[in-house]
Amino acid sequence: MEKMDEKFVGTMVVVLNKKKDKVLLGKRINCFAAGTLGVPGGRAHRNEKLEATVKRELKEETSLISNNFKYIGVVRDVYSDNTFVHFAYLCTDYKGEVALMEKDKCEGWEWYLFNKLPKNIFPAHKAAVEMCLNPKKENKMEIFNKKKLMYKNDS
């Protein structure tokens, strides 16, 4: 059995505003899929629990501190050269104000109405947002891409 490389496992956090009618999206820069919009998230560190990854990534990217979040599903993002598995979470209970914390990775964060979502959302992140809009008992999605998955600054 082939072992999955941990650098291709991560979390993403769909953050809703207090009225729960808007989702937080940031424009990705200097990374894979630059120019698309995405939710906060990132790779899990070795031996880090996924819930800890959610809290860390949310704070690192937006300065928000999650009081509570829930698992909503998994997205398997398949490329010609490898696969990235995103564990998706929903956060509606948080402290703080949204701030741009990683200016080298994100151009800015904005709230978007669910009924007026932009078209240029990174496909895996769009799948997570759709899981929130259409909740089911078990959510899993698979996205098959023909291009290679390449990251700048891979170590």
ABEGO torsion letter per residue (X at the ends): XBBBBAAABBBBBBBBBAAGABBBBBBBBGBBGBGBBBBBEEBBBBGBBAAAAAAAAAAAAAGBBBABBBBAEBBBBBBAABBBBBBBBBBABBBEBBBBABAAABAEBBBBBAAABBAABBAAAAAAAAAAABBBABBBBBBBBABBBBBBGBX
